[in-house]
Amino acid sequence: MQRGFLKTKKAKRRVAKAVDSESSRGPPPKKSKDKDYKGERIDATSRVEFADFGSIDPHKLPKSVQEQVDNDESCVGYGKNRIIFRCWPRDPNGQAIKPSPLRGKEAGNGLDLWGATLYDFYHVRRLPNVPNYITNSTGSRLAKWMRQVGELTAKDELYWADKEEDPREIPVADIGELIRCSDMRVRLGIYDQYSTRKEVREKAKSGFSGSSYIAEITDEGNPVAPVGDQDDNIGINQKEEAVQAANQDVEGDKTTTVQLNEATQAGEAGETLPEKCADQPTDEPAVPLPSIDSPFHPDHYPSPHPFIPCAHDRRPVLQQRIPLHLLPKKLYVHDPWNKLSIDESDADHETPWLSKVANRRVVRTYSLSLAPEGKEAALKAQKLAEIAEDEATQKGGLMHIFPSNKEGPTEEPLIEIILPPRPRRRTQLEEAHLYLAPRAVGSGNHSVVHSVEWELPRDLFMDARICKTCVELDARRQIQKLKDDGKWEELLKNPVGKPEETPEAGPVLVTGTESSQTSGSKRTVGHVTIEEHQLPEVTASFISPDDELLDRPSGENSADAPAPTSGGDPPANSSSDSAQTNDAKTDVEMDAVDGQGLEPGAKVEQDEVPDVEMKVDEIQDSEKPSALAPGVDKGKCKEEPEQDHGDEEQADSEEESEGEESEEEQSEEEIFTVEPPRVVRIASYSGPALRIHTSVKWRSPWDSCGHDGSGSGTVPRTATVIVVAKLSIEHDHHLAREANNYQSFPDHFFQHWNGYNVMPPLHDPVPVGALCPQFYGYYTPDDPTDGTSRPNYLSPILLLEYCGTEIDPDELCIDDKQECASLVFRFHHAGWLHESFAARNILWQQGKPTEWPIQRPYSTKSFRLIDFGRSRKLDSSLTRATEEDTALRLLHLLHHAC
């Protein structure tokens, strides 16, 4: 060790790092030199395209920067987790950056300051020699400008900008998968105490256990909010009393199979309707019994379905966008508490739902009401969807079963399975049912908001599926039948060039002119080839944040910016020698693939030429049929090359020792391993293929073969989700205007995008989530008189996505305040004025809709802007400035900060 080394900044940082116990994530293994295995220093222009900085969280500030931000109260970023911390190095003789039409990457909102990560935003000097003339920009935009003027000195930044992820819309958590998870809980009996079937409830009551993880039982007359407001302190005795009360209240009642409406109730054996129900007014509205083809027919509800509406908060929350043409045209609203009349609603919230509907079975019919532009957009979208379905359902898919997972010739052919065309998806929806909870979750000057359960056809959220396991078993049966009939060997020896494309043609071996034959055999054989691609190590370097960010020489890297330093890409079609790989990962990427839904990277090369060549690359771990070749194990084959870890550790020790004795040890640069070297093995097949037409059919979302763990007929043809219904007081027109505004909003208001925006007048990045709730339709009553001779007011219904509760500005951190302010700034940028910006009109929820519910408690908050009854097109910069100042004052930002 060189004398005086312990006094250097690098040694002090190492000591601090060794004693730092607060770091939740340590750095990856350190390398002493940014050299490749040949000892040659890698230039920034030769870096690999596959570099994945998995060891760096690009959505968090570097630790050193975060510590500086947290500890320096005078710092502009005090209390923040999102700031611009990188600087783009300039050539001292470079040109001045002037206003330019060049634009970088942009999300759907059209804002020009977009970056995929926090590392993609920069401070840059407009004049290279003027330190304080600085502007904020993005890597993609700066890279375009620098290349246009020929200023290429910032090689690391240019490389990073080239590798930046493109803007893309991020889908929310799949509601179909959430419904399947709910179905699993139903099969476990978790919701049996909420069943409308008496025998199911009694069985659940007799088997009730306080230590069970069964869902919380709450008094059905006191429903809970859809998320997070459930009382966890309800005692076991209270829960048993609630179940007992529900059973007693409906002891003589029939079980409802269409969610408790009078016309569709079906009686249980030995039960009769209570006498008090016989005295109901004959003019109460009711829905007619649906046809047997309707998913709402009573016969389509297997036990323990249906469940008592609004009895628990475990229903999936719908956050997925539904196109206008798929909104239900008719809505049957179940309203036992008469909440639709607003002023005349029943305040008795203690009576359970089953007892309430025994006295009052009110089912009102509403129709979808769209604005003229909404109707036009819905009609156009429906026609396009029908055309797309006509094309998609004409052709069947392909599924391949690989013959072997070992390299070399094989007498077993590739199995090519012809799948039938998939069924048509819905292009319109006729009806749905809505169940209003008795308690409101919010209210305003002109409206009341209720949590509701929305029952929709299940195939609106889930597509028909074909079971790959069933397809493989069917292929095995067909092959075994050929062997039993003595046709297998004959089939393999007599391939055909152009087979018939009909299922009646039966199995046929398809081969080409390039196929070969084994010696002494007339059987046509194929060949499996496995190519190895060695992917070199990827490293990253960091510069100490102690250096001045703005006054560095232009050739240096920007602060804390990772700079990959590995070699180039392997050739796309070359096979590299199996060479020395330190901690290498070796994968054999070879398995069956679905020709209709190919896995990422999978490639099946097939033309009308009968010879089949198949390549499978980067197949992800998923359910795939196994190889049919005898004696071959199922699944993916993995080979790990033998490593001499002792020599490797000794070599690393020698390199580190040499580095400590060199003058470069005094440098502020440290090299970290980001991606270890690995070897990817790509399998390809050429030769004959056995073409089989499967007899397996596509299954509807409510039908199952059992291979997914569920039985056939265990779920109804409908699915129930949580949304909110906004109702208005009489003679108020805000709700209709708000519905029209939702239909006029641009698409990006409802979309979640990756990355961040810098939204002026703010200076820090903010996430690009959806701006407003999803719109699920505006419905008006078919008969405002309620089907009776008595005049009555029935509120229209605006269905929206549940987005949480209103914010408290004093409890938000600076990042959250800026994200809330960015909502109204984005609203203005799109040409709209809110006209009612207040804390009550900004909602927050824990986690992001794009995350799975299990991840959200550990995630950040997300925010939405609501209440657009007064919103209008922006027509004056003065009104815009006034509303922006109101937002800054409310959230204590910029010049209104405390």
Residue pairs with C-beta under 8 A, 6 or more apart in sequence:
1 660
1 661
2 660
2 661
2 665
5 11
5 660
5 665
5 666
8 665
8 666
9 544
9 546
9 668
10 665
10 666
10 667
10 668
10 670
13 544
17 23
17 27
23 63
25 57
27 55
27 672
28 55
28 672
28 673
28 674
29 672
29 673
30 670
30 671
30 672
30 673
31 539
31 655
31 671
31 672
31 673
32 655
32 656
32 658
32 659
32 671
33 655
33 659
33 664
33 671
34 41
34 42
34 539
34 541
34 565
34 671
35 41
35 42
36 42
36 536
36 537
36 566
36 567
37 536
37 537
37 580
42 565
42 566
42 567
43 155
44 155
44 156
44 159
44 563
44 565
45 155
45 159
46 567
46 568
47 159
47 564
47 565
47 566
47 568
48 535
48 536
48 538
48 564
48 566
48 567
48 568
48 569
49 163
49 569
50 535
50 538
50 569
51 163
51 538
51 564
51 566
51 674
51 675
52 538
52 674
52 675
53 538
53 540
53 562
53 564
53 674
53 675
54 674
54 675
55 540
55 672
55 673
55 674
56 540
56 562
56 674
58 116
58 117
58 118
58 119
59 117
59 118
60 66
60 81
60 118
61 69
61 81
61 82
61 83
61 85
61 118
62 85
62 542
62 545
62 560
64 544
64 545
64 560
65 83
65 85
65 545
65 559
65 560
66 81
68 75
68 545
69 75
69 77
69 78
69 79
69 80
69 81
69 83
70 78
70 79
72 78
76 83
76 763
77 83
77 764
78 814
79 813
79 814
80 764
80 813
80 814
80 815
81 813
81 815
82 118
82 756
82 764
82 765
82 766
82 815
82 818
83 118
83 764
83 765
84 118
84 121
84 122
84 123
84 136
84 758
84 763
84 764
84 765
85 118
85 559
85 560
86 119
86 121
86 122
86 123
86 157
86 558
86 559
86 560
86 561
87 122
87 123
87 124
87 549
87 550
87 552
87 558
87 559
88 122
88 123
88 124
88 137
88 139
88 142
88 154
88 157
88 558
89 153
89 154
89 157
89 552
89 553
89 554
89 555
89 556
89 557
89 558
90 124
90 125
90 128
90 151
90 153
90 154
90 554
91 128
91 151
91 153
91 554
92 128
92 129
92 554
93 128
94 128
94 149
94 151
94 153
94 554
95 149
95 151
96 126
96 127
97 124
97 125
97 126
97 127
97 135
97 145
100 145
102 141
102 144
102 145
102 148
103 112
103 141
103 144
104 112
104 113
104 114
104 137
104 138
104 139
104 140
104 141
104 142
104 143
104 144
105 114
105 115
105 116
105 138
105 140
105 141
105 164
105 166
105 167
106 112
106 114
106 167
107 114
107 167
107 748
107 753
107 754
107 755
107 757
107 768
108 167
108 169
108 747
108 748
108 751
108 753
109 748
109 753
109 757
109 768
109 826
109 829
109 830
110 748
110 829
111 757
111 758
111 759
111 826
111 829
112 138
112 141
113 121
113 136
113 137
113 138
113 141
113 757
113 758
113 759
114 138
114 140
114 167
114 755
114 756
114 757
114 768
115 121
115 138
115 139
115 140
115 164
115 755
115 756
115 765
116 164
116 165
116 166
116 167
116 754
116 755
116 756
117 164
117 165
117 755
117 756
118 756
118 765
119 160
119 561
119 562
120 138
120 139
120 140
120 160
120 161
120 164
120 755
121 136
121 137
121 138
121 139
121 756
121 758
121 765
122 136
122 137
122 138
122 139
122 142
122 157
122 558
123 134
123 135
123 136
123 549
123 550
124 134
124 135
124 136
124 137
124 142
125 131
125 133
125 134
125 550
126 133
126 134
126 135
127 133
128 554
131 550
131 551
134 550
136 758
136 763
138 758
139 157
139 160
139 161
139 164
140 161
140 164
142 157
142 161
143 157
143 158
143 161
143 162
146 152
146 154
146 158
147 158
152 158
153 554
153 555
154 554
154 558
156 557
156 558
156 561
156 563
157 558
157 561
159 563
159 564
160 561
160 562
160 563
165 754
165 755
167 753
167 754
167 755
168 753
168 754
169 751
169 752
169 753
170 752
170 753
170 754
170 850
171 320
171 752
171 850
172 319
172 320
172 752
172 849
172 850
173 319
173 849
173 850
173 851
173 852
173 853
174 320
175 316
175 318
175 319
175 320
175 461
175 721
176 461
176 462
176 463
176 701
178 316
178 853
179 316
179 458
179 461
179 462
179 719
179 721
180 462
181 316
182 314
182 315
182 316
183 710
183 714
183 715
184 709
184 710
185 191
185 215
185 314
186 304
186 305
186 715
187 710
187 714
189 204
189 207
189 214
189 304
190 213
190 214
190 215
190 314
191 215
191 304
191 307
191 312
191 314
192 200
192 201
192 203
192 204
192 304
193 201
193 204
193 205
193 208
193 214
193 217
193 243
194 201
194 215
194 307
194 308
194 311
194 312
195 201
195 204
195 303
195 304
195 305
195 306
195 307
195 308
196 255
196 256
196 257
196 260
196 306
196 307
196 308
196 354
197 255
197 268
197 303
197 304
198 247
198 250
198 251
198 255
198 268
198 271
199 268
200 303
200 304
201 243
201 246
201 247
202 247
204 243
205 240
205 243
205 244
205 247
208 214
208 239
208 240
208 243
210 236
215 312
215 314
216 230
216 232
216 234
216 239
216 312
217 234
217 239
217 242
217 243
217 312
218 224
218 230
218 231
218 234
218 239
218 242
218 311
218 312
219 238
219 242
219 245
219 350
219 352
220 242
220 246
220 308
220 310
220 311
220 352
220 353
220 354
221 349
221 350
221 351
221 352
221 353
221 438
222 349
222 350
222 439
223 310
223 311
223 313
223 437
223 438
223 439
223 451
224 230
224 231
224 312
224 313
225 313
225 441
225 451
226 313
226 315
226 317
226 441
226 451
226 722
226 724
226 802
227 313
227 317
227 802
227 804
227 845
228 846
229 313
230 313
245 352
246 308
246 352
246 354
246 355
249 351
249 352
249 354
249 355
249 358
250 354
250 355
250 358
252 271
252 272
252 273
252 274
253 271
253 273
253 274
253 354
253 358
254 265
254 266
254 267
254 268
254 271
254 272
254 273
255 265
255 266
255 267
255 268
255 271
256 264
256 265
256 266
256 306
256 357
257 264
257 265
257 266
257 298
257 299
257 301
257 305
257 306
258 264
258 265
258 287
258 290
258 296
258 297
258 298
258 301
258 306
258 433
259 306
259 309
259 334
259 433
259 435
259 455
260 306
260 308
260 309
260 334
260 353
260 354
260 357
260 361
261 286
261 287
261 332
261 334
261 357
261 361
261 363
262 284
262 286
262 361
262 363
263 286
263 287
263 288
263 289
263 363
264 287
264 289
264 290
264 296
264 298
266 298
267 273
274 358
276 358
276 359
277 358
277 359
280 359
280 360
280 361
281 788
283 787
283 788
283 789
284 360
284 361
284 362
284 787
284 788
285 362
285 363
285 364
285 365
285 783
285 786
285 787
285 788
286 361
286 363
287 332
287 363
287 365
289 297
289 298
290 296
290 297
290 431
291 297
292 299
294 431
295 457
295 458
295 459
295 716
295 717
295 718
296 431
296 433
296 455
296 717
296 718
300 702
300 716
300 717
300 718
301 716
302 713
302 714
302 715
302 716
305 715
305 716
306 716
307 720
308 352
308 353
308 354
309 334
309 353
309 435
309 453
310 353
310 435
310 436
310 437
310 438
310 451
310 452
310 453
311 353
313 722
315 453
315 720
315 721
315 722
316 719
316 721
316 722
317 721
317 722
317 723
317 802
318 454
318 721
318 722
318 723
318 774
318 776
318 801
318 802
319 774
319 801
319 802
319 849
320 461
320 774
321 750
321 751
321 774
322 460
322 774
322 776
323 378
323 381
323 385
324 370
324 374
324 377
324 378
324 381
324 743
325 378
325 379
325 381
325 382
325 385
325 427
325 428
326 426
326 427
326 428
326 429
326 460
327 368
327 378
327 429
327 776
327 777
328 368
328 429
328 430
328 431
328 432
328 456
328 777
329 367
329 368
329 428
329 429
329 430
329 431
330 365
330 366
330 367
330 368
330 430
330 431
330 432
331 365
331 366
331 367
331 368
331 431
331 432
331 433
331 434
331 777
331 779
331 797
332 363
332 364
332 365
332 366
332 431
332 432
332 433
332 434
333 340
333 363
333 364
333 365
333 366
333 433
333 434
333 436
333 779
333 797
334 357
334 362
334 363
334 433
334 434
334 435
334 436
335 362
335 363
335 364
335 436
336 346
336 353
336 356
336 357
336 360
336 361
336 362
336 438
337 345
337 346
337 348
337 349
337 356
337 436
337 438
338 344
338 345
338 346
338 360
338 362
339 345
339 436
339 438
339 440
339 448
339 450
339 727
340 364
340 436
340 727
340 781
340 794
340 795
340 797
341 786
341 792
341 793
341 794
341 795
342 448
342 727
342 728
342 729
342 730
342 793
342 795
343 729
343 730
343 793
344 792
344 793
346 438
349 438
349 439
364 781
364 782
364 783
364 786
364 787
364 794
365 781
365 782
365 783
366 434
366 779
366 780
366 781
366 782
366 796
366 797
367 779
367 780
367 782
368 777
368 778
368 779
369 739
369 778
369 779
369 780
369 796
370 378
370 743
370 778
371 739
371 740
371 743
371 744
373 743
373 744
374 740
374 743
377 743
382 427
382 428
385 425
385 427
386 427
389 424
389 425
389 427
392 422
393 421
393 422
393 423
393 424
394 421
395 421
396 418
396 419
396 420
396 421
396 596
397 419
397 422
397 594
397 595
397 596
397 597
398 416
398 417
398 418
398 419
398 594
398 595
398 596
398 604
399 416
399 417
399 419
399 468
399 471
399 592
399 593
399 594
399 595
399 596
399 625
399 694
400 414
400 415
400 416
400 417
400 592
400 593
400 594
400 595
400 604
400 614
401 414
401 415
401 417
401 472
401 475
401 592
401 625
401 626
401 627
401 628
402 414
402 590
402 591
402 592
402 614
402 616
402 627
402 683
402 685
403 410
403 412
403 413
403 414
403 415
403 526
403 528
403 627
403 628
403 629
403 685
404 410
404 412
404 528
404 627
404 629
404 632
405 528
405 588
405 590
405 627
405 632
405 633
405 636
405 637
405 683
406 528
406 632
406 637
407 528
407 529
407 530
407 683
408 527
408 528
409 516
409 518
409 525
409 526
409 527
409 528
410 525
410 526
410 527
410 528
410 629
410 687
411 492
411 518
411 521
411 523
411 525
412 526
412 628
412 629
412 630
413 492
413 509
413 524
413 526
413 687
413 688
413 689
413 690
414 526
414 612
414 614
414 685
414 687
414 688
414 689
414 690
415 475
415 479
415 628
415 689
415 690
415 692
416 510
416 612
416 689
416 690
416 691
416 692
417 471
417 475
417 692
417 693
417 694
418 503
418 691
418 692
418 693
418 694
419 466
419 471
419 595
419 596
419 694
419 696
420 466
420 694
420 697
420 698
422 463
422 464
422 466
422 596
422 698
423 464
423 698
423 700
425 459
425 463
426 457
426 459
426 460
429 456
429 457
429 460
432 454
432 455
432 456
432 457
433 454
433 455
433 718
434 452
434 453
434 454
434 455
434 725
434 797
434 799
435 452
435 453
435 454
435 455
436 450
436 452
436 725
437 450
437 451
437 452
437 453
439 450
439 451
440 448
440 449
440 450
441 449
441 450
441 451
441 724
442 448
442 449
442 806
443 449
444 840
444 867
446 728
446 729
446 732
446 734
446 735
446 869
447 726
447 727
447 728
447 729
447 732
447 734
447 735
447 869
448 726
448 727
448 728
448 729
449 724
449 725
449 726
449 727
450 724
450 725
450 727
451 722
451 724
451 802
452 722
452 723
452 724
452 725
452 799
453 720
453 721
453 722
454 720
454 721
454 722
454 723
454 776
454 799
455 718
455 719
455 720
456 718
456 719
456 720
456 721
457 717
457 718
457 719
458 701
458 702
458 715
458 716
458 717
458 718
458 719
459 700
459 701
459 702
459 717
460 719
461 701
461 719
462 701
462 719
463 701
464 698
464 699
464 700
464 701
465 698
465 699
465 701
466 696
466 697
466 698
466 699
467 696
467 699
467 705
467 707
467 708
468 592
468 594
468 623
468 624
468 625
469 623
469 625
469 705
469 707
470 696
470 705
470 707
471 625
471 694
471 696
472 592
472 625
472 626
474 694
474 695
474 696
475 628
475 692
475 694
476 628
478 507
478 692
479 488
479 507
479 628
479 690
479 692
482 488
482 491
482 507
489 523
491 507
491 508
491 509
491 690
492 509
492 523
492 524
492 688
493 522
493 523
493 524
494 509
495 509
495 510
495 511
495 515
495 524
495 610
495 688
496 508
496 509
496 510
496 511
496 610
497 510
497 511
497 512
497 610
498 610
499 505
499 508
499 510
499 610
499 691
500 508
502 693
503 693
503 695
505 693
506 693
507 690
507 691
507 692
507 693
508 690
508 691
509 524
509 688
509 689
509 690
509 691
510 610
510 612
510 688
510 689
510 690
510 691
511 524
511 610
511 611
511 687
511 688
511 689
512 609
512 610
512 611
513 611
514 611
514 686
515 524
515 525
515 526
515 611
515 687
515 688
516 524
516 525
516 527
516 687
517 523
517 524
517 525
518 525
524 687
524 688
525 687
525 688
526 685
526 686
526 687
526 688
527 685
527 686
527 687
528 590
528 683
528 684
528 685
529 683
529 684
529 685
529 686
530 588
530 590
530 681
530 682
530 683
530 684
531 573
531 574
531 575
531 681
531 682
531 683
531 684
532 575
532 576
532 577
532 578
532 586
532 679
532 680
532 681
532 682
533 570
533 574
533 575
533 576
533 679
533 680
533 681
533 682
534 570
534 576
534 577
534 578
534 579
534 581
534 584
534 677
534 678
534 679
535 570
535 675
535 677
535 678
535 679
535 680
536 566
536 567
536 677
537 566
537 582
537 673
537 675
537 676
537 677
538 564
538 565
538 566
538 673
538 674
538 675
539 564
539 565
539 566
539 671
539 672
539 673
539 674
540 562
540 563
540 564
540 565
540 671
540 672
540 674
541 557
541 562
541 563
541 565
541 669
541 670
541 671
541 672
542 560
542 561
542 562
542 669
542 670
542 672
543 556
543 557
543 558
543 559
543 560
543 561
543 668
543 669
544 668
545 559
545 560
546 668
547 559
547 668
549 558
549 559
557 563
562 674
564 674
565 671
566 675
570 576
576 679
578 641
578 679
581 641
581 643
581 677
581 678
581 679
582 643
582 648
582 676
582 677
583 643
583 648
583 676
583 677
584 641
584 643
584 676
584 677
584 678
584 679
585 676
585 678
585 679
586 638
586 639
586 640
586 641
586 678
586 679
586 680
586 681
587 636
587 638
587 678
587 679
587 680
587 681
588 636
588 637
588 638
588 639
588 681
588 683
589 601
589 616
589 617
589 618
589 619
589 636
589 680
589 681
589 682
589 683
590 616
590 619
590 636
590 637
590 681
590 683
591 616
591 619
591 624
591 635
591 636
592 624
592 625
592 626
592 627
593 599
593 602
593 604
593 616
593 619
593 624
595 604
598 604
599 616
599 618
599 619
599 620
599 622
600 618
600 619
600 620
601 616
601 617
601 618
601 619
602 615
602 616
602 617
602 618
602 619
603 614
603 615
603 616
603 617
604 614
604 615
605 613
605 614
605 615
606 612
606 613
606 614
610 689
611 686
611 687
611 688
612 685
612 686
612 687
612 688
612 689
613 684
613 685
613 686
614 684
614 685
614 686
615 682
615 683
615 684
615 685
616 682
616 683
616 684
617 680
617 682
618 680
619 636
621 636
626 632
626 633
626 634
626 635
627 634
639 681
641 679
659 665
699 705
700 717
702 713
702 715
702 716
702 717
703 712
703 713
704 710
704 711
704 712
704 714
704 715
705 712
706 712
722 802
723 776
723 799
723 800
723 801
723 802
724 799
724 800
724 801
724 802
725 797
725 798
725 799
725 800
726 735
726 738
726 797
726 798
726 799
726 800
727 735
727 795
727 796
727 797
727 798
728 734
728 735
728 795
728 796
729 795
730 793
730 795
734 869
734 870
735 778
735 795
735 796
735 798
735 869
736 778
736 796
737 868
737 869
737 870
738 798
738 867
738 868
738 869
738 871
739 775
739 778
739 796
739 798
741 868
741 869
741 871
742 772
742 775
742 778
742 868
743 775
745 772
745 830
745 832
746 830
748 771
748 830
749 770
749 771
749 772
749 830
750 770
750 771
750 772
750 774
750 775
751 770
752 768
752 769
752 770
752 848
752 849
752 850
753 768
753 769
754 768
755 768
756 765
756 766
756 767
756 768
757 765
757 766
757 768
757 822
757 826
758 764
758 765
758 766
759 766
759 822
759 825
759 826
759 829
760 825
761 825
761 884
761 894
762 818
762 821
762 822
762 825
762 893
762 894
764 815
764 818
766 815
766 818
766 819
766 822
767 819
767 848
767 862
769 848
769 849
769 862
769 863
770 849
770 864
771 823
771 826
771 827
771 864
771 865
772 864
772 865
772 866
772 868
773 800
773 801
773 802
773 803
773 864
773 866
774 800
774 801
775 799
775 800
776 799
776 800
776 801
777 798
777 799
778 796
778 797
778 798
778 799
779 796
779 797
779 798
779 799
780 796
780 797
781 794
781 796
784 792
784 793
784 794
785 791
785 792
786 792
786 794
800 866
803 843
803 845
803 864
803 866
804 843
804 844
804 845
804 846
804 864
805 843
805 844
805 845
806 839
806 840
806 841
806 842
806 843
806 844
807 816
807 820
807 839
807 842
807 843
807 844
807 863
808 839
809 817
809 820
809 839
809 890
809 891
809 892
812 820
812 891
814 893
816 844
816 861
816 863
817 891
817 892
817 893
818 891
818 893
819 861
819 863
820 842
820 863
820 887
820 891
821 887
821 888
821 891
821 893
823 842
823 863
823 864
823 865
824 834
824 837
824 865
824 883
824 884
824 887
825 884
825 887
827 833
827 834
827 865
828 874
828 880
828 883
828 884
831 873
831 874
832 871
832 872
832 873
832 874
833 871
833 872
833 873
833 874
833 875
833 879
833 880
833 883
834 841
834 865
834 868
834 870
834 871
834 883
835 870
835 871
835 872
835 883
836 867
836 869
836 870
836 871
837 883
837 886
837 887
837 890
838 890
839 890
840 867
841 865
841 866
841 867
842 863
842 864
842 865
842 866
843 863
843 864
843 866
844 861
844 862
844 863
844 864
845 856
845 861
845 862
846 856
846 857
846 859
846 861
847 853
847 855
847 856
847 857
847 858
847 859
847 860
847 861
847 862
848 856
848 859
848 860
848 862
849 862
851 859
874 880
885 896
887 893
888 894
888 895
888 896
889 896
892 898
